[in-house]
Structures are given as structure tokens and as C-alpha cells.
């Protein structure tokens, strides 16, 4: 009898240890509720518009982009995206790049600047250093859905973005 109980206990412990990352609950969170203390550490799905920021910083194979609440402005959240060719990853930016060079792989398409997307990732929030210390770390295995894929528009006044002016100390996508 003790052997059966021990065997059942071992099976329960083993089963609990085998929970996969995909078993984590993904919570849809409204854009305006992401940068709140109660969202810190949550795995969430957030809808917004993908934007290439004025300065792209890349470290450890991840680059910082922006997710905005509306296509032409609104609130913004920093997002960290891994460089690669899998859903939830962006293609490497080279040399002099333009807004048209931003390409994010999703589960349904490759989208660019101003595309409406739903990103899934971990929310990081800290109010220790200021009110805007909030970002989403997009998981390369997470579901990134293309909601719309607009024609990429070039800003005639900013058609070329100089890498030296925009990338902080690390080449884009360097691991």
C-alpha cells in the first residue's frame, strides 16, 4: 500500500514538473492597462500599432521598437523583439535603413511600420525610475497576429535613417 501511495505521489510531482511553457495563461490586456503595477510579470496579448522609434537600441539579439495606441500617435509602449525569421521576431536592419525596412514576422504575414498587430509577451513594469518604465518582451514562440497590413508609407523628410544616429553602440541583432 505504501508503495502505491509513493508511486502516486511521484507521478503527481512529475506531472506538475512537466508543465510546458505553452500551458501559461495568456491574458488579453487593454493597451491603456499595460503600464500599471498590477500588470508586471503577466504574460499578455496586447493590440496596437507597430512603430520604428527615432532611435533603435539592440542588445543581446533583441531590439527595442514601439507599440502605439493609434496608427498616427497616441500612447506608446516599448517592446523588445528578437531578431530572426520566426513569428514574433523582426528582420535585421542594415546600414542606412528606412521605415520600409521594418519587417516583423507574424503567424500569418510579415508586417511593417504602422501595422496593427496583437503581440504576446511578458510585461515588465517599474515605477522606481519613472512613470514610463514599462515594456513588453515579445516571446519568439508567442502568437503575434497580423490584424491589418497597411501599405508602408515613406516619410519624405525621413526616408533614410542613419544607422550611426539611430543604433546605440550595438549592431542591430548582434548576439
RODO-2510 file (C-alpha; in nm, 4 decimals, decimal comma):
residues 175
     n   res          X          Y          Z
     1     x     0,0000     0,0000     0,0000
     2     x     0,2814     0,2422     0,0883
     3     x     0,4436     0,1631    -0,2455
     4     x     0,1274     0,2587    -0,4338
     5     x     0,0970     0,5863    -0,2413
     6     x     0,4626     0,6686    -0,3086
     7     x     0,4174     0,5844    -0,6765
     8     x     0,1115     0,8126    -0,6983
     9     x     0,2975     1,0906    -0,5200
    10     x     0,5921     1,0603    -0,7613
    11     x     0,3522     1,0679    -1,0590
    12     x     0,1800     1,3837    -0,9300
    13     x     0,5133     1,5582    -0,8699
    14     x     0,6436     1,4504    -1,2116
    15     x     0,3234     1,5669    -1,3818
    16     x     0,3453     1,9092    -1,2115
    17     x     0,7098     1,9437    -1,3158
    18     x     0,6243     1,8744    -1,6800
    19     x     0,4020     2,1782    -1,7289
    20     x     0,5066     2,3300    -2,0591
    21     x     0,5604     2,6982    -2,1288
    22     x     0,2574     2,6839    -2,3613
    23     x     0,0406     2,5984    -2,0594
    24     x     0,0898     2,9513    -1,9210
    25     x    -0,2267     3,1591    -1,9181
    26     x    -0,2193     3,4455    -2,1668
    27     x    -0,4328     3,7355    -2,0543
    28     x    -0,5660     3,9902    -2,3046
    29     x    -0,4936     4,3359    -2,1620
    30     x    -0,6225     4,6669    -2,2979
    31     x    -0,3444     4,8971    -2,4191
    32     x    -0,4167     5,1593    -2,1539
    33     x    -0,3864     4,8980    -1,8751
    34     x    -0,0456     4,7569    -1,9700
    35     x     0,1755     5,0058    -1,7851
    36     x     0,0287     4,9514    -1,4411
    37     x     0,1874     4,7927    -1,1383
    38     x    -0,0667     4,5072    -1,1363
    39     x     0,0367     4,4068    -1,4928
    40     x     0,4026     4,3497    -1,4008
    41     x     0,5129     3,9945    -1,4819
    42     x     0,1959     3,8955    -1,6652
    43     x     0,2034     3,7154    -1,9977
    44     x    -0,0387     3,9208    -2,2033
    45     x    -0,1807     3,9768    -2,5505
    46     x    -0,1869     4,3474    -2,6426
    47     x    -0,3158     4,5111    -2,9616
    48     x    -0,1534     4,8211    -3,1060
    49     x     0,0365     4,9703    -3,3993
    50     x     0,3972     4,8766    -3,4688
    51     x     0,6380     5,1715    -3,4975
    52     x     1,0065     5,2169    -3,5714
    53     x     1,1182     5,4645    -3,2999
    54     x     1,3535     5,7592    -3,3533
    55     x     1,6366     5,5541    -3,2004
    56     x     1,6689     5,1748    -3,2207
    57     x     1,8640     5,0106    -2,9417
    58     x     1,9682     4,6454    -2,9760
    59     x     2,1342     4,4242    -2,7168
    60     x     2,1627     4,0503    -2,6873
    61     x     1,9799     3,9867    -3,0144
    62     x     1,6761     4,1946    -2,9098
    63     x     1,5816     4,5361    -3,0455
    64     x     1,3533     4,7995    -2,8978
    65     x     1,0592     4,9116    -3,1089
    66     x     0,7353     5,0850    -3,0105
    67     x     0,3746     4,9788    -2,9940
    68     x     0,1343     5,2734    -3,0202
    69     x    -0,2315     5,3009    -2,9272
    70     x    -0,3267     5,4563    -3,2631
    71     x    -0,1739     5,4462    -3,6085
    72     x    -0,0597     5,8098    -3,6110
    73     x     0,0175     5,8828    -3,2483
    74     x    -0,1336     5,8148    -2,9117
    75     x     0,0309     5,6477    -2,6169
    76     x     0,3299     5,4205    -2,6699
    77     x     0,4848     5,1179    -2,5055
    78     x     0,8387     4,9981    -2,5627
    79     x     0,8605     4,6464    -2,6983
    80     x     1,1663     4,4239    -2,7174
    81     x     1,1715     4,1996    -3,0229
    82     x     1,4228     3,9278    -3,1014
    83     x     1,5984     3,9398    -3,4391
    84     x     1,5200     3,6369    -3,6542
    85     x     1,2772     3,4920    -3,9045
    86     x     1,0241     3,3178    -3,6778
    87     x     0,6824     3,4516    -3,5686
    88     x     0,7378     3,7249    -3,3127
    89     x     1,0824     3,8138    -3,4494
    90     x     1,1998     4,1007    -3,6686
    91     x     1,4419     4,1018    -3,9581
    92     x     1,7822     4,2595    -3,9032
    93     x     1,8149     4,6266    -4,0010
    94     x     2,1238     4,7063    -4,2078
    95     x     2,3212     5,0252    -4,2829
    96     x     2,1022     5,3137    -4,3890
    97     x     1,7523     5,1847    -4,3312
    98     x     1,4099     5,3359    -4,3846
    99     x     1,0687     5,2742    -4,2333
   100     x     1,0024     5,0238    -4,5143
   101     x     1,2865     4,8059    -4,3811
   102     x     1,0998     4,7238    -4,0592
   103     x     0,9686     4,3698    -4,1028
   104     x     0,8076     4,1765    -3,8178
   105     x     0,7245     3,8094    -3,8747
   106     x     0,3798     3,7107    -3,7507
   107     x     0,1930     3,3812    -3,7630
   108     x     0,0064     3,4994    -4,0741
   109     x     0,2283     3,7508    -4,2583
   110     x     0,5290     3,9804    -4,2473
   111     x     0,4194     4,3273    -4,1393
   112     x     0,5918     4,6638    -4,1230
   113     x     0,5782     5,0109    -3,9734
   114     x     0,2257     5,1234    -3,8745
   115     x     0,0805     4,7712    -3,8990
   116     x    -0,1828     4,6845    -3,6419
   117     x    -0,0682     4,3768    -3,4513
   118     x    -0,1501     4,1727    -3,1449
   119     x     0,1674     4,0951    -2,9544
   120     x     0,2006     3,8323    -2,6859
   121     x     0,4779     3,8633    -2,4330
   122     x     0,5822     3,9323    -2,0777
   123     x     0,5098     4,2752    -1,9311
   124     x     0,7839     4,4430    -1,7287
   125     x     0,6912     4,7423    -1,5158
   126     x     0,8836     4,9522    -1,2669
   127     x     0,7833     5,2800    -1,1100
   128     x     1,1195     5,3193    -0,9361
   129     x     1,2876     5,5087    -1,2204
   130     x     0,9906     5,6989    -1,3587
   131     x     0,6353     5,6655    -1,4773
   132     x     0,7235     5,5254    -1,8194
   133     x     0,9423     5,2305    -1,7204
   134     x     0,7232     4,9741    -1,8898
   135     x     0,7902     4,7378    -2,1778
   136     x     0,6750     4,4120    -2,3335
   137     x     0,9306     4,1422    -2,4071
   138     x     0,7858     3,9699    -2,7132
   139     x     0,8490     3,5971    -2,6936
   140     x     0,9691     3,4439    -3,0186
   141     x     0,7380     3,1489    -2,9547
   142     x     0,4421     3,3735    -2,8748
   143     x     0,1475     3,4303    -3,1012
   144     x     0,1848     3,7557    -3,2960
   145     x    -0,1229     3,8081    -3,5111
   146     x    -0,1439     4,0458    -3,8059
   147     x    -0,4691     4,2373    -3,7687
   148     x    -0,4020     4,4520    -4,0771
   149     x    -0,1068     4,5053    -4,3076
   150     x    -0,1148     4,8612    -4,4454
   151     x     0,0929     4,9753    -4,7367
   152     x     0,4188     5,1007    -4,5978
   153     x     0,4491     5,4769    -4,6372
   154     x     0,7772     5,6621    -4,6612
   155     x     0,8080     5,9897    -4,4781
   156     x     0,9734     6,2159    -4,7409
   157     x     1,1564     6,4090    -4,4695
   158     x     1,2875     6,0938    -4,3024
   159     x     1,3218     5,8460    -4,5883
   160     x     1,6616     5,7309    -4,4695
   161     x     1,7544     5,6762    -4,1105
   162     x     2,1279     5,6775    -4,0478
   163     x     2,2370     5,3732    -3,8520
   164     x     2,5069     5,5636    -3,6648
   165     x     2,2445     5,8110    -3,5458
   166     x     1,9851     5,5510    -3,4535
   167     x     2,1521     5,2393    -3,3183
   168     x     2,3057     5,2510    -2,9731
   169     x     2,6575     5,1027    -2,9564
   170     x     2,5484     4,7585    -3,0733
   171     x     2,4880     4,6435    -3,4317
   172     x     2,1237     4,5577    -3,4856
   173     x     2,0620     4,1983    -3,3915
   174     x     2,4104     4,1245    -3,2617
   175     x     2,4002     3,8296    -3,0272
***
